[in-house]
Amino acid sequence: MNLTHQLNDLDGDKLREECGVFGIIGGAEAAAATALGLHALQHRGQEAVGITSFDGREFYTRRGLGHVAENFSSGESIAELPGTMAVGHVRYSTTGGAGLRNVQPLYADLASGGFAVAHNGNLSNAGQLRQDLVQKGSIFQSTSDTEVIIHLVATSTQRTMLDKLIDALLQVEGAYALVICTPRGMAACRDPLGIRPLVMGKLGDATVFASETVALDVIGAEFVRQVEPGEFIEVDHDGAVRSHRPFGERPSRPCIFEHVYFSRPDSIFNDRSVYQSRKLIGVELAKEEPVVADLVVPVPDSGVPAAIGYSQESGIPFELGIIRSHYVGRTFIQPSDGARNAGVKRKHNANRALVEGKRIVLIDDSIVRGTTSMKIVQMMRDAGAREVHFRVASPPTGHGCYYGVDTPERSKLLAGRMDIKAMCEFIQADSLAFVSIDGLYRAVGLAGRNDACPQYCDACFTGDYPTALTDLDGRRRQAAQLTLPVNKVA
């Protein structure tokens, strides 16, 4: 875990959606709109940010570590990025790790001209593809899996840029939402299962693409529709939009954790209000896992909508029994063990006058490692709570994600190594319960999970991965080979 992860999440106890992408073509101040859109997507990646623009002749790129405001708050920084087309990216790191060389958009000069790409997601066969490309002579400048796409495009024997891109994407597996700039215009594409989100909007004559609708709202753009799973959209500099379906039709599997945690609650995901979905998860949780208590208390901020739903369904009053500080600076807390242990109290503080002597239902969106949950339960007890019952607005997270989410290895996931009773003892709650997988599906407007053909990607809960995991399988085979006995000659 890098320093920025530690400062924003001291225990590594939240799943992190690893990237946000934004692109605009036909806008008079494309870079300024991109910076504003990325600011709305900051929750999707706080490690680094980059913007690439095109003025009709040249590409310009500015990238930096840290937040959007730290890199694009001045007029001078925007002035360095002229043009009516721009693409931007905020990131945490999954594959490739931290460092400026991995900050997107990635840019390359190809035989056909400049090529800039911003990628949200993760390619589960990037390692194998990279090895094949290196053996054929490709020279990589980063350790990001996104660069694999650039090399596949560069080495494609297809004639047109559209065909080169399709040829490249037909070779990859996993999850991707891409926004690409070339001298001819902008392209946007979503993987055939639609695991990672991407939407399209209009701002006057400009066409806009973004990971979430909230980015459209912030710049004043109109939401047009989501980019469909497997859809490839081209937009030229005259504003003409062409849609292609090169991958055929498949049942979609968007990431259900967008409803639980990743997306901002004021976004629309998969044609549903994220806020409403989270409230309904709380309703389902109250129906499935009731408890006699005095107060429903959310773990701020992600537990708030579900706690409202739980309160409304159960009739137990909703109260802010935990107050969150929004001013814990990124450089204030040092990454020592003592600081990590004190971090929860710096970020959250119990409202003692409210919780003392009360039976509390704590609502949070998920439990990952369990360390934060344990500390918050203890915080409630230290403030005088008589009972602390923990309710979780997602099923147990017992499996890793390989599609663009920073998930600890399974041995570090609490639900990957313990049953619910043991988890309850670990976090020291009076009771612990999770919404069921069918309850989660009901909350997002479905009758339940279709086990034969699941409507969402829910692999982090079920272990049911919707694509091949070539690189992971290769590591498993290698590990198995390393454990074979070796005959030694005396």
VONU-471391 format. One line per 3 residues: their letters; for each residue x, y, z of C-alpha. Coordinates in steps of 0.1 Angstrom, whole numbers. Layout:
<mimis>
a) X/Y/Z  ... .
</mimis>
This chain:
<mimis>
mnl) 0/0/0  14/34/-9  15/65/12 .
thq) -16/81/-3  -36/50/4  -25/51/40 .
lnd) -34/88/45  -69/85/30  -77/51/45 .
ldg) -54/43/74  -63/7/77  -67/-2/40 .
dkl) -102/-12/51  -122/0/21  -124/-13/-14 .
ree) -112/13/-38  -125/18/-73  -93/25/-90 .
cgv) -99/51/-117  -122/77/-131  -121/89/-168 .
fgi) -135/120/-185  -133/132/-221  -148/161/-241 .
igg) -146/169/-278  -160/201/-294  -157/222/-262 .
aea) -141/257/-263  -123/252/-230  -119/214/-231 .
aaa) -91/212/-205  -110/234/-180  -141/213/-184 .
tal) -121/181/-180  -104/194/-148  -139/202/-133 .
glh) -153/168/-144  -123/150/-128  -129/170/-96 .
alq) -164/154/-94  -147/120/-99  -120/125/-73 .
hrg) -135/98/-51  -126/73/-78  -89/80/-75 .
qea) -68/103/-53  -33/92/-60  -27/110/-93 .
vgi) -43/129/-121  -36/138/-157  -51/156/-187 .
tsf) -41/154/-224  -55/180/-249  -54/184/-286 .
dgr) -55/218/-305  -59/204/-340  -21/202/-345 .
efy) -4/190/-314  -11/170/-282  -3/185/-248 .
trr) -1/166/-215  1/176/-179  2/150/-151 .
glg) 9/150/-114  7/131/-82  -21/141/-57 .
hva) -55/156/-61  -71/174/-90  -70/207/-71 .
enf) -33/204/-64  -25/200/-101  -52/219/-120 .
ssg) -64/248/-98  -45/276/-116  -51/293/-149 .
esi) -16/287/-159  -20/249/-156  -51/250/-178 .
ael) -34/273/-203  -8/246/-209  -35/225/-223 .
pgt) -51/243/-253  -76/228/-277  -112/217/-281 .
mav) -106/181/-272  -93/167/-239  -92/135/-220 .
ghv) -85/131/-183  -80/105/-156  -78/101/-118 .
rys) -63/70/-104  -53/48/-76  -29/20/-87 .
ttg) -38/-16/-91  -15/-31/-117  17/-11/-122 .
gag) 19/5/-88  25/42/-81  48/66/-99 .
lrn) 45/94/-124  53/71/-154  20/52/-147 .
vqp) -2/83/-144  -27/85/-172  -37/95/-199 .
lya) -9/75/-215  3/90/-247  23/76/-277 .
dla) 32/87/-312  20/59/-335  25/56/-372 .
sgg) -10/70/-377  -4/100/-353  -8/108/-316 .
fav) -27/85/-294  -38/92/-258  -58/68/-237 .
ahn) -75/69/-203  -85/35/-189  -107/26/-160 .
gnl) -105/-12/-152  -80/-40/-152  -70/-64/-179 .
sna) -68/-99/-164  -45/-112/-192  -22/-81/-194 .
gql) 8/-100/-180  6/-127/-207  0/-101/-235 .
rqd) 29/-80/-222  53/-110/-222  43/-118/-258 .
lvq) 47/-82/-269  82/-79/-253  93/-111/-270 .
kgs) 83/-95/-303  103/-64/-296  79/-40/-279 .
ifq) 96/-16/-254  74/-6/-225  77/28/-208 .
sts) 54/21/-179  43/-9/-158  6/-1/-163 .
dte) -16/-27/-180  -31/2/-200  1/4/-221 .
vii) -6/-31/-234  -35/-16/-253  -13/10/-269 .
hlv) 12/-17/-281  -16/-39/-294  -29/-10/-315 .
ats) 6/0/-326  14/-36/-338  -19/-43/-354 .
tqr) -19/-50/-391  -54/-37/-396  -56/-6/-419 .
tml) -79/19/-401  -75/32/-366  -110/19/-358 .
dkl) -100/-16/-369  -67/-14/-351  -85/-6/-318 .
ida) -110/-33/-323  -82/-58/-332  -65/-48/-299 .
llq) -95/-51/-277  -104/-85/-292  -72/-97/-276 .
veg) -77/-85/-241  -98/-99/-213  -111/-83/-181 .
aya) -127/-49/-176  -122/-16/-193  -139/17/-199 .
lvi) -117/37/-224  -117/72/-236  -92/77/-265 .
ctp) -80/108/-284  -65/107/-319  -60/134/-344 .
rgm) -93/123/-361  -113/127/-329  -124/108/-298 .
aac) -134/72/-292  -151/57/-261  -155/20/-254 .
rdp) -168/-3/-227  -159/-39/-223  -184/-65/-236 .
lgi) -198/-72/-201  -200/-36/-191  -182/-43/-158 .
rpl) -168/-7/-155  -192/22/-160  -191/49/-188 .
vmg) -218/75/-197  -222/100/-225  -235/135/-224 .
klg) -238/168/-243  -226/203/-234  -239/225/-262 .
dat) -222/211/-294  -196/192/-274  -198/155/-267 .
vfa) -187/143/-232  -178/109/-217  -174/102/-180 .
set) -173/74/-155  -203/88/-137  -232/111/-144 .
val) -222/134/-115  -193/146/-137  -218/157/-163 .
dvi) -239/175/-137  -209/194/-124  -200/209/-158 .
gae) -236/215/-167  -238/188/-194  -270/169/-202 .
fvr) -269/132/-196  -277/114/-229  -273/77/-221 .
qve) -248/52/-208  -223/37/-232  -237/2/-237 .
pge) -216/-29/-228  -195/-38/-258  -202/-5/-276 .
fie) -175/14/-294  -184/51/-301  -165/74/-324 .
vdh) -169/112/-324  -152/134/-350  -143/171/-347 .
dga) -175/180/-366  -196/164/-338  -207/133/-358 .
vrs) -213/103/-336  -210/68/-349  -217/37/-328 .
hrp) -202/2/-334  -209/-32/-318  -178/-52/-327 .
fge) -180/-78/-299  -215/-92/-305  -243/-93/-279 .
rps) -237/-108/-245  -256/-106/-212  -241/-76/-193 .
rpc) -225/-79/-159  -219/-44/-145  -202/-42/-112 .
ife) -228/-43/-84  -204/-26/-60  -210/7/-78 .
hvy) -244/6/-61  -229/-3/-28  -200/21/-25 .
fsr) -180/32/-55  -203/57/-73  -212/89/-57 .
pds) -248/88/-43  -259/116/-66  -249/96/-97 .
ifn) -271/74/-119  -257/39/-125  -273/13/-148 .
drs) -304/36/-150  -309/37/-113  -303/63/-86 .
vyq) -273/52/-66  -287/70/-35  -321/52/-39 .
srk) -304/18/-43  -284/24/-11  -315/34/8 .
lig) -333/2/-4  -303/-19/6  -309/-6/41 .
vel) -346/-15/38  -338/-50/28  -312/-53/56 .
ake) -339/-42/82  -363/-68/69  -337/-96/69 .
epv) -317/-87/100  -339/-69/125  -327/-61/160 .
vad) -341/-44/191  -323/-11/195  -326/25/204 .
lvv) -307/42/176  -296/36/140  -262/51/135 .
pvp) -244/53/102  -206/49/98  -201/82/78 .
dsg) -203/89/50  -208/57/30  -232/41/55 .
vpa) -257/71/56  -282/62/28  -285/25/40 .
aig) -289/37/76  -317/60/65  -334/30/48 .
ysq) -329/7/78  -343/34/101  -374/40/80 .
esg) -382/3/76  -375/-6/113  -389/24/129 .
ipf) -358/29/150  -347/66/151  -318/76/128 .
elg) -291/97/145  -256/109/138  -239/90/166 .
iir) -205/93/148  -193/127/136  -168/127/108 .
shy) -140/153/104  -137/164/68  -104/182/75 .
vgr) -79/153/81  -52/166/59  -32/143/36 .
tfi) 1/154/52  -12/157/88  -10/120/96 .
qps) 23/102/93  22/65/83  36/51/115 .
dga) 18/24/135  8/48/162  -6/72/137 .
rna) -25/44/119  -41/33/152  -50/69/161 .
gvk) -64/75/126  -99/63/131  -104/88/160 .
rkh) -90/116/140  -114/109/112  -144/97/133 .
nan) -155/107/168  -184/93/188  -212/116/197 .
ral) -211/106/234  -241/126/246  -263/108/221 .
veg) -250/72/223  -243/68/260  -265/42/276 .
kri) -281/33/242  -285/2/222  -269/11/188 .
vli) -273/-4/153  -242/6/133  -246/6/95 .
dds) -217/4/72  -214/-4/35  -189/-33/38 .
ivr) -163/-50/59  -130/-56/42  -102/-63/67 .
gtt) -123/-56/97  -98/-34/115  -118/-2/111 .
smk) -150/-19/121  -134/-32/153  -122/3/162 .
ivq) -155/19/156  -173/-7/177  -148/0/205 .
mmr) -154/37/200  -191/32/206  -184/12/238 .
dag) -159/38/250  -186/64/246  -210/44/268 .
are) -231/25/243  -249/-3/261  -251/-26/230 .
vhf) -235/-24/196  -251/-43/167  -233/-42/134 .
rva) -253/-44/101  -236/-44/67  -252/-31/35 .
spp) -235/-57/13  -229/-95/15  -196/-107/30 .
tgh) -166/-96/8  -147/-129/7  -131/-129/-28 .
gcy) -106/-106/-46  -115/-84/-75  -94/-85/-107 .
ygv) -113/-59/-127  -99/-26/-115  -105/-26/-77 .
dtp) -78/-25/-51  -87/-57/-31  -65/-72/-5 .
ers) -55/-109/-11  -82/-133/2  -62/-142/33 .
kll) -65/-106/44  -102/-103/37  -121/-110/70 .
agr) -148/-129/52  -122/-148/33  -109/-165/64 .
mdi) -138/-164/90  -175/-172/92  -199/-146/104 .
kam) -198/-157/140  -160/-155/141  -162/-121/123 .
cef) -185/-108/150  -161/-119/177  -132/-102/158 .
iqa) -149/-68/156  -163/-73/192  -199/-65/183 .
dsl) -230/-78/201  -243/-91/168  -232/-89/132 .
afv) -253/-95/100  -250/-87/63  -276/-82/36 .
sid) -281/-113/15  -271/-115/-21  -307/-117/-31 .
gly) -316/-88/-9  -289/-68/-26  -303/-77/-60 .
rav) -339/-67/-48  -325/-33/-37  -313/-26/-72 .
gla) -347/-34/-88  -345/-71/-95  -364/-101/-82 .
grn) -332/-117/-70  -300/-131/-83  -302/-153/-114 .
dac) -276/-179/-105  -276/-193/-140  -269/-159/-156 .
pqy) -261/-133/-129  -273/-98/-138  -243/-81/-122 .
cda) -206/-89/-115  -207/-99/-79  -175/-119/-78 .
cft) -162/-102/-46  -192/-117/-28  -198/-150/-47 .
gdy) -164/-159/-63  -183/-162/-96  -160/-144/-120 .
pta) -175/-135/-154  -143/-137/-174  -112/-158/-177 .
ltd) -84/-148/-153  -54/-158/-174  -27/-140/-153 .
ldg) -40/-153/-120  -43/-189/-133  -7/-186/-145 .
rrr) 5/-175/-111  -14/-203/-95  2/-229/-118 .
qaa) 36/-214/-111  30/-215/-74  19/-251/-76 .
qlt) 50/-260/-96  72/-244/-70  58/-267/-43 .
lpv) 67/-299/-61  93/-320/-42  128/-319/-54 .
nkv) 150/-350/-54  184/-342/-41  216/-362/-46 .
a) 235/-368/-14 .
</mimis>
